[in-house]
Amino acid sequence: MGTDSQGAAIGTYFLFAAGTSTVDGSTGKVLASNDGGINWRLMPDGGFAPHNLGEIYIQVAGPNDTPVPFTNASTPIEIQAMIQPMNTLDTSTDITIDGSATFELVYL
């Protein structure tokens, strides 16, 4: 999210699947894998961690907690920012919050 004028990190952020996900018209859920898609776990809060490089997230519908083919999927995304305590930052000047996230589509 950037740094203050002294170079201190100002915080971090997380992305969440907010609201109802849909997969081919059915209610969806979010799964994650940190081993290239060999094993999957349910993400009950729908949280994406942008700093978990290499982690794969997928939406699925139905009773199984494993990926299934789909044509259309949609998830509202919410950003939650967490700022360092004010006494750890240089607040003598404006602090610009800056960040980005890239979504990559992986075909399994």
Buried (B, 14 or more C-beta within 10 A) or exposed (E): BEBBEEEEEBBBBBBBBEEEBBBBEEEBBBBBBBEEBEEBEEBEEBBBBBEEEEBBBBBBBEEEEEBEEBEEBEBEEEEEEEBBEEEEBEEEEEBEEEEEEEEEEEEE
